[in-house]
């Protein structure tokens, strides 16, 4: 594994693994971490020896959301940098041309849930928890990718209540396809990645291209992310 500071990356066969590495902060996403993820995704997208990327977290959490110190900074320029970083981060994940697998242990909350939803497949441990708690703190959550996976009924309830979804319910509603014990998580993600990597890379790219609706585009991201930040509908201090 290569340590980039807030991200660890490694490759086994045709499967790359990216591990978010701020365990003391439950892998909350800073501008630095988002940039490291974007840089690695760009490298892996251009590398034809890599077919699949697994995204995981270190220390018992996948990602607890965005770094609050950056989001709640008193410096308007810092908040603007955070919004820009987040917009580019979401687009980098959405535009990645190869399969992404989220291997989720512990929290996948807020932007951490967004990241999991922007992956093509999700597996989790029995102690995983999913949710959009930011609505309880005055922020508007992202809805559309959740709706696409679990349906409008569940997505609306999760977004409007901020409720936590445990691993059992996540499996039931189709948010994840497999639940494993923590010690087996990365091995199961690697196995799934190897199954996908058995498909010729041009076919994987062409199949992923089918997932993008040319009429839908990134309309939802502009409305549910960019406009939310522009309107100041992000997390407020209690």
RODO-627360 format. One record per residue (C-alpha): x, y, z; residue in one letter. Coordinates in steps of 0.05 Angstrom, whole numbers, plus 5000, padded with zeros to 4 digits. Layout:
BEGIN
XYZA;...
//
This chain:
BEGIN
500050005000X;502250714985X;500751235039X;498851915011X;497352215080X;489752175085X;489051605034X;492450935026X;492450594958X;494749924932X;493649444874X;492648694874X;492048404804X;487148844766X;483749104828X;485949744863X;484049914935X;483350614963X;482750675039X;480651335071X;485651455127X;483251925182X;481051395233X;481251885291X;475952305255X;472051695228X;474851865160X;471252525153X;472952815086X;477653415084X;479453815022X;486153455023X;482952765026X;478152924971X;483853164927X;487852534941X;481852104922X;480852514858X;488152444839X;488151694850X;481751604811X;484651994753X;490951554755X;486950914758X;482151134703X;488051224656X;491550574675X;489250004631X;492349494678X;486949664729X;479749464718X;476249584785X;477150024846X;474949854917X;473850444965X;474150295040X;475850635105X;481050505159X;479550435233X;472350165236X;468950715196X;467750815121X;466551565124X;462651985174X;461552565125X;465153215111X;470053535159X;466054005202X;471754485216X;472254635141X;464754665131X;463555115190X;469555565182X;468656305197X;472556455134X;467956535073X;473656365026X;474855715064X;467555525059X;467755684984X;473855234975X;470154685012X;464154744966X;468454734904X;472454144929X;466053764944X;463053914876X;469353664840X;469653054885X;462552834870X;463652924795X;470252534797X;466651934829X;460751984782X;464952034719X;469751474736X;469451004676X;470850344713X;466949974767X;467450254838X;465949804897X;464550094966X;466849655024X;463249955084X;464949845156X;461750275210X;459150955191X;457251165120X;453851825136X;452552465099X;457752545044X;460351855064X;453551575044X;453951984980X;460651664964X;457850974975X;451851124931X;456251374875X;459650694873X;456950144829X;456549614883X;456349634959X;457949105011X;458249225086X;459748935153X;454448745204X;456149375244X;455249865186X;450550465193X;447950895137X;444351555139X;443452295122X;443752595192X;445553275163X;438153445155X;437653465231X;443054005231X;439854445179X;442954165115X;439353905054X;441453185037X;442752894969X;436752484948X;437152244876X;442551714878X;439351414940X;432551394905X;435651054845X;438150484889X;432850374942X;426750704911X;423151354926X;419351114987X;425350905028X;429651485002X;424552005023X;423951715093X;431451665102X;432552375077X;426852695115X;428052355183X;435552295184X;434551595211X;440251095214X;439750465171X;443249855199X;446349305158X;440248845162X;435549375136X;440649605084X;440848905055X;433248855057X;432149495018X;437749364968X;442549894992X;447849344998X;448348664965X;452448295017X;453648335093X;459948025122X;463848025187X;469048585191X;475048125182X;472247885115X;470348555085X;476448715043X;477247995020X;469947984997X;470848654962X;477148384928X;473347764906X;467748184877X;472848624842X;476348024812X;469647764786X;468548434751X;475748464727X;474547814690X;470548224640X;474648554585X;476149274604X;472949584541X;466549204559X;466749454631X;467550174606X;461950094556X;457349784608X;458650344658X;457050844604X;450150534601X;448950724673X;449351464657X;442851754632X;444552264577X;438052634590X;438952624665X;446252814665X;448653164727X;442253574734X;440953274803X;448053444826X;447254174807X;440654224844X;442153784904X;449453974915X;451754604880X;445355004892X;444954764964X;451855044978X;450355684940X;444055794981X;447655675047X;443355055062X;449154675091X;450454475163X;449755035213X;452855105282X;448054865337X;
//
